[in-house]
Amino acid sequence: MGNNMKRRIIALAIGITLAMTLAACSKTENSQPSPSASPSESGKETGEVGEATESTESTVQPPGQSEEQASSEPRSLEVIATEDAEKFLGVLKKEDTEKLSGLMVHAENEYGPDTMKTVIEGFRLYFDKLADLKLNFDSNQQTEEYYVENFVISGLKSGKERSIPFQVKYSKKGGFAAVQSDNNREPLFDSPLIGLYPYMVRDAGKYVEALAQKDGDSVAIHLGMDESTDEAKSVVRQLLQAYEGKLDLGTTKVVPVDYDENRKQFLFDLRDGKKQSHGIAVDASTYHILDEWAQ
């Protein structure tokens, strides 16, 4: 009986020891973090923002306006023309003749890189620094054929502010929808330094050629006179005599001086190899030469 009691005590001790061991193991396992909670819950605790935040920001629309309405909202002519005008001015500031020529591709006259080089020279003559030029909206109007947006380009010349008109036109042929389309829109740019200046330089050069060749009829036409009249022939004869005694036409070059916005005249100096000079002007309205020696 004593032996049976000992066996029971030993068995009870073993059972208690085993139970305590199992309890300890269970406690250790419960103290480990849960794998399912580590990535996402960790992010919440540290305040990190995931892709959901970006998606929320991108879908925000103005009150009462859907995304479809925002993308289809028509832009005003002023906004569209300002974008096109700023684009032209940006290329002008870089003096990129190739890109400027590309922007003028829809113009009635041809504006190749050489012509746009002359246009740039005109702007450099009229303003001190092209990089400082500013664009301001002025007004708008319509003709039977075009939507017209008027701007002013301003800058400094010898420390004084001056400005010159700049215009953007759109044909009405395609309707307002064509103007809205960035792919189909055909802006037409114009300014006295774009549509007139290159041709004034050309005409001044042809005038000097006519003088050098003593081509009386051509000289009279440049002066806006009827070459067949006795009056025109007399004026031209006296003019050729004046040049012969005061300027060496064989070495004379045409030097652009300025554009008189008030009188609408382009001013030039005729300078010869002896450093003698004489000033003329070209009327921007008539294309006629204004020469005081022809008075």
Secondary structure, 3 states (H helix, E strand, C coil): CHHHHHHHHHHHHHHHHHHHHHHHHHHHHHCCCCHHHHHHHHHHHHCCCCHHHHHHHHCCCCCCCCHHHHHHCCCCHHHHHHHHHHHHHHHHHHCCHHHHHHHCCCCCCCCCHHHHHHHHHHHHHHCCCHHHCEEEEEEEEECCCEEEEEEEEEEEECCEEEEEEEEEEEECCCHHHHHHCCCCCCCEEECHHHHHHHHHHHHHHHHHHHHHCCCHHHHHHHCCCCCCCHHHHHHHHHHHHHHHHHCCCCCCEEEEEEEECCCCEEEEEEECCCCCEEEEEEECCCCCEECHHHC
